[in-house]
């Protein structure tokens, strides 16, 4: 069996008895704890029930919300030699007809031999049947009367373990192919870099399992090394964000992870909480990744948590992407949030990250994201592929044992690496003392008057205005590549629909953006909450947002 599957089996073997570690689901109404040995036993029965539907090279898709059902199901597929694809789940504002259509395209792209359905997605069964796609219901699969799989199916290290769907802004689906070797390499690197100790550490997570940080970081890693973890759903978190610190307090969690927007939301909620509501003193590793890190929002979380015992050095800013399985770099442990402050003019005009004083008039603040993890390399090159030096801004590339060999697309397989093994991340950034710094997505950079302006700087400025929903402003590039390139800003606000209030808000947002980046937006568009197009994992879709910008600026 592969080294990755060996770790799953070893984790199950070691987690029996009174002090066994495992998975807790069902919080907060009905907590349900199972040891990893019990999850493994369920997985063997599921694999036995699936029988010939599993096997090397067979792609199995899973659509379910309950982590308690998903955990043994994904392990069953791996034990049976197949690959797992976690299908994107619809949100309350998703058009279900479009979602079903997109799902069918994905299933065709990955050549899915089977779909495993769990609540509340049984309604897709009819669509699958109409399109001759086999499916099984997870509920009740692998009961006590089922003969379990006798032994894991042998697969090679380069066999596909996970087909991670990307959540970009393009209409065409694409899946990152993660091999057994990739998974093993990245999980071992993360365990080393995070100093994870299965006997001591406990994780709490609400992250979606169709996203790499939720699936790999907060389920697969704990399951593989035998570390206790508490899993709830994104819907649980969004319905009540303070459930997250409540679960950390209740389970004495030491490890958690989330994108920056979640830390911003919880910081505001905790600031209004009563003394003694939480006890966050157990946290030692609080990962911040999956989207651009706003140092101000990260610091707000640290400050709000201090009243509840949160250590100021627990936040670990990270660089990750599905193409690296999950993690590329972690900031050093025990140092907390560290920020690089650079001159905005040098950055925008000379592509040089020149350090300046934190109180400089024209400054940009970037979180330091640490050194590459063991087995990975990061470099920076210019448009011609020439390697750049310290603090020179260019294209970030990665190479190493955790990097995907390629993608599956609707047009067939696509290689991800060049002849030397490098993968272009699509990010612009630089290195300083070995640490990675990301400035922004290359495709989103707005070029005006010879300056490279990053949308995130515009969006953060807009979100500082009272009335703008935090994390819900998008800078839209217009006339890209032309001499008259410009940008508009589209934002969400509860003031939408009030003509007088909207007018004031637009004026304040434009003024704040001019103060921040020295350029005025061509338009500021105010939408009602929930209107901005986002990916299934919650990231802004800037290209799709352009549809909200009027063609005339009059």
Protein Blocks (a to p, Z undefined) as FASTA:
>chain_A
ZZklmmmmmmmmmmgcjklccddehiaklgcdddfklmmmmmmmmmmmnmmmgcehiacd
dddfblklmmmmmmmmmmnopacdddddddfklcfklmmmmmmmmmmmnopabdcdddfk
lmmmmmmmmnopacddfehpapakbccdfbdcdddfkbcfbdcddfbfbfbdcdddddfk
lmmmmmmmmmmmnopafklpccddfbdfkbfklmmmmmmmmmmnopacddddfklmmmmm
mlmmmmmmmnopabdcddfklmmmmmmmmmmpcehkaccklpmbdcdehiacdfklmmmm
mmmmmmnopafklpccddddfklopambdcdehklpadddddfklmmmnopacdddfkbf
bdcddddebjadehiacddddfkopacdehiacddddedjklcfbdcdfkbpcdfbdfko
pacehiacddeehiacdfbdfklpcceehiacdfklmmmmmmmpghiaghiaccddeheh
iakbccddddddfkgoiamlmmmmmmmmmmmmmmmnopacfbdcdddehkaccdfkopac
fklmmmmpcfbfZZ
